[in-house]
Amino acid sequence: MAEKQDWGREAPAQEVWARVEAAGTPGWRHELASWWQGVSGKGVLFHEGDLEADSLVIGPRPLVVSGSVRLKGLLEDGHAADHTLLVVLGDLEVENVATFSAMFIAGNVRIRGLLFGDSYGDDVFRVGGGLKARALVEQHHHLRVDGPLDVDVLVGDKLTATEKPRKKLEPHEALLPGAFTVEDEDEGDVTDSTVDKKGLLAKLRAGQPLLADTRLGPVEKAIAAVKEKAARGEKATRLGLAQKKLKAIPEEVFSLTGLESLTLDTNDIAEISPRIGELRALKSLSLESLPLTTLPVELCRLPALKKLSLRYCNNLTRLPDAFGELEALEELYLDAMALEGFPEVLTRLPRLKKLWFWRFFKTTPGRVQLLVDGLGRMPKLTHAGFFQGELSALPGGLAPLARLKQFKLGLDRVPEPEVKRLEAALPPGRLHVGH
């Protein structure tokens, strides 16, 4: 860290502003002017020429460097003040940057690692020239670049530039563990995360590695991991591609013929490729929250498929006739709101034991009666349930449920008398209330 006396002499703001006015672009100077008035009233520190140091912390006094800044390590601001200001009239070359207030660089910026910007949307990192960096991690912090952009990865949304980073990734896709917090997982795979500010800063200040290998995107990385396991002779049977912004199943997936479990939840996949039929070892398939309107015949003929989830598939109003050919299917999750009625094709499934219906919102007792009656026409069925939503009344005929080994009622609200009536309709111990 540069000692305070190395930063420069104290100078009146008006004197230094005369030097600033000759630098940068008009837009750069205009944005800087509003910041300047707010923080320079008690004078500024002015460094004549280039500034070279191991690291540098900015604050509480504004610092203006007439030349370039070159640091071996970390540039950080926000020290001992809510708002700090760094103005560099030349270029900036640094290992990493952690900014929580305002930095204005008139020339070009080269960051060998990452720039971490975190504020409440009021602060800015403004570059008059171009910006080169491995990664930009933006947490409600404005990043504005007037010149060319050479950036591998962006985590965040507030980057304004004429060009775009090569990739936009989630925290868990771009950062190493310790720099992000897991928000959601699917069978061990992280699907949602947030930046861990304290963890990330601790790693930055300690000079520890922060960036994951981003040469491959998250989809390519997941597929490559399965291939690598198979190449080593290890069992590679699972592939999780949930929340990957996919519009189609990647073609490489269909070469993974040893896959037993595939998760594609919450993508923009409106059509399942017929090539899904090539995954003949597939035992579990999750297609939740996909905009599907139908399923291909090839999916309906997967010989080993035991478990299938179609929850939250809002556009899938009916199941195709070929669905009855899923001879190994034992467990099925369906969206009760989307279906036009009880899918009769389910009665042709020879091994279906568990059938779960999800989403009961503004569902009439008559519509629920269709589901109950349908469950009664499935002789192999042992477990069923209604989950998520509410019902003001259960249907009148509950007898078809009596033959089940267990019926689960996992709705958010059902009047207690209706629950009691359902309990009375089933043999003792068959009703389970809750998820």
Secondary structure as UniProt FT lines:
FT   HELIX           4..7
FT   STRAND          9..11
FT   HELIX           13..20
FT   TURN            21..22
FT   HELIX           26..39
FT   TURN            41..42
FT   STRAND          44..47
FT   STRAND          51..53
FT   STRAND          56..57
FT   STRAND          63..65
FT   STRAND          69..71
FT   STRAND          74..76
FT   TURN            79..80
FT   STRAND          85..88
FT   STRAND          92..94
FT   STRAND          96..99
FT   STRAND          102..105
FT   STRAND          109..118
FT   STRAND          124..127
FT   STRAND          131..139
FT   STRAND          142..145
FT   STRAND          149..155
FT   STRAND          159..161
FT   STRAND          167..168
FT   HELIX           171..174
FT   TURN            177..178
FT   STRAND          180..186
FT   TURN            187..188
FT   STRAND          189..195
FT   HELIX           197..206
FT   HELIX           218..231
FT   TURN            232..233
FT   STRAND          238..240
FT   TURN            242..243
FT   HELIX           251..255
FT   TURN            257..258
FT   STRAND          261..263
FT   HELIX           274..278
FT   TURN            280..281
FT   STRAND          284..286
FT   TURN            288..289
FT   TURN            297..298
FT   HELIX           299..301
FT   TURN            303..304
FT   STRAND          307..309
FT   TURN            311..312
FT   TURN            314..315
FT   HELIX           321..325
FT   TURN            327..328
FT   STRAND          331..335
FT   TURN            336..338
FT   HELIX           344..348
FT   TURN            350..351
FT   STRAND          354..360
FT   HELIX           365..376
FT   TURN            379..380
FT   STRAND          383..390
FT   HELIX           399..403
FT   STRAND          406..410
FT   HELIX           416..425
FT   TURN            428..429
FT   STRAND          431..433
//
